[in-house]
Amino acid sequence: LIWYQADHRGGSTWNLNVPISNHATAGTYSVHVYVIDSKGGTHAIGTTQFSVEGPGRGNVSFKNKDEEMGYFTASIDGVTAKAGIRGIQVAVWSATGGQDDLVWYTASPKADGTFEVPVDMANHKFTYGTYHVHAYATDNNGVRSISAGSVVMNQPQASITAAVNGNHTQANVKAVGVTLPGGVKGVQMAVWSNAGGQ
């Protein structure tokens, strides 16, 4: 609730232009009008209402998904607002560990009216699995709407083979296609006999 002083426009006419940005809320607004008499007394003289639309909810989709390199692009389309879009902030986090790797990104507008955010898994502890993406569109009045989506980033699987040499003095274990976003520092292999257990 904010009290405003109306401007006198002459005669019995008073006017008020309400800055919606002071309220930053979509929906129905109620207005109660009071007149102040010459002795400072207040009298209710009427009510009215008006409605404000906020940004429409957009759609979140994903492209440029590269599980090997650990990248994807979140694309937000269909976001419109009568007051114009001030910007879109995008919260991204992996489902693993809750929101311990939540990062806020600013979406970039594209010529076709969409907004995009490139996401690097390096910013999210190189976590594989489901990523949640919430896009918060803010219009020029400060009114917000939210759109959401999720994408699954699967860890690439290496091809692992083993072969024993002819006289059974050595086994060669080969891992092909070993990749991780951010690079591979090394590979360790645990080997044990099933007969003897670990």
N, C-alpha and C positions, 0 to 999 in steps of 0.2 A: 504494500500500500504506500503510495506516494501522494502527498498533497501538493497541488499545483495552484498558482494564482492565475486566474483567467485575465485576459487583456480586454479592456473596455474599447469597443468598436464604435461607440457613439449611440446615443439614445438608450434603448433598453437591450442592446446587443453586447454580449461578452463572448470571447472566443478563447479556445485553448488548443494548441497543437501538441499532442502528446508524443514525445520521442519514445518510440517502441524500444529503442536500445536501452532506455532506463529500466526496462522490465525484463527484456530478453526472454520472453516466453511466448509460445504460440498458443492459440486458443481464444476463448471468449473472455473479454474484459468487461467489467462492470464499472459504471461511472455514476456517482451520486453527486448532485450539484447542490451547493449550499450558498445562500446569500447572507452577507453580513450587513446588519442594519447600522444606522448612524451611531448607535450606542454600543456597538460591538457584539450584539446578539447574533446568533447563528440560526438560520431557518432552512430546513430542507425544502427544495422547490421542485425536485424531479430526479429521475434516473434514466439511464439509457445503457446500451451495450454496443460493443463492436467486436469484430473477430479479426484475428491476425493469423495468417498462414506462415508456417516456418518452412524450412527446406524440405522438399520431398525426399523420401528414402530412396537411396540408390541401390544398385546391385553390385556386389563384390564378386569378381571372378579372378582367375589366375592364368598367367601365361609366362612364357620364357622359363618354364620350370626345368632346372638342371640339378638333379639330385647328386650327380657326381661332383660338381663344382660348388653346390650348396647355395643356389640362388633361385629366386622366383620373383615375379612381378605381380603385385596386387593391383588390379584395375577396378576403378569405381566409375560406374556410368549411371545415367538417369537421375543425377542429382540436380534439381532445379529449385530456384527460390525467386519469388516476386521481388524481394529486396536485393537480389543478387548474392552470389556466393563469395564470402570473404576468404574462405579457405577450408581445407579438409585435413584434419589431424587423424593419423592412423595409429592405433595401438596394435602391436604384434607381439605374440608370445607363444611358446611351445606348450603343449598340454602337459609334458613331463615336468614335474617340479612346480606345478601351479604357475604363478606369474613371476617366478624368480628371475626370468630373463625378459621381462616386458620392456619393450623399447617403443618410444613414440617417434613417428616419422611424419614429415609434412609431404602431402601428396602434391605432385606437379600437374598443372592443367595441360591438356593436350589440345591440339587444333580441332579435333573431332568432338570436343565437349567432355571427354572422359578425364579422369584424374588417375595418375599412376604413382606407385611407390615400389622401387626396387628393394628387395629384402635379401640381405646376406646372412646366412646362417652363422657366420663368425660373430655377429652381434647377439646371437642367441645360444652361445656355448656349443655350437656345432651339433645341436640336438636334432636327432631324426624323430619322425613321428608326425603327429597332427600339430599344425600351427593355427591359432585363432587370430582373426583379423577383424577389428572393429574400426569402422570409418566414421568419424564425427564431423559432419558438415556443419559449418557455422555461416549463417547469412550475415548481411551487413547490419542487421539489428542485434546481432549477438544470439539469435535463436538457433538452437542446435537440433540435429536429427542424427540418428545412428543407423548404420547399415553394417551387416556382419556376414562373415563367411569363414570357411576353414579349408585348408589344403593339407594333404599328407605328403611328407617328404620321406621316401623310403631309402634306407641305406643300400647303396649298390652292393651286390654280392660278388665276391671274387670266385674264380674257378680254382678249386684246390684239388690237386692230384698227388698221388704217391706211387712210387715204383721202387722195387727192391732190385739191386744189381744181381748179376748172374750167380755169384758165389755167396750171396746173402750176407755180405759183410757191411752193407750200407744201404740205406733207403734214401731216395731223393724225394723231397716234398717240395712241390712247386705251387705257389699262389700267383695267379695271373689276374690282372684287373683290380689290383689293390689301390683304392683311391679313397681319399677323405677330403672334404672341403678344408682348405688351409694347408694341405700337403700331408705327406706321410713321413714321420721322423724315423720310424723303424717298424719291424715286424718281429714278433716273438711267436714261437710255436711250442706248445706243450705236447710232449710225446710220452706215452706210457704203454706198457703191455697189458692187454685185457686180462691175461692169465694172472698177473700179479696185482692188478688194480693200481690205484694211484698211490 
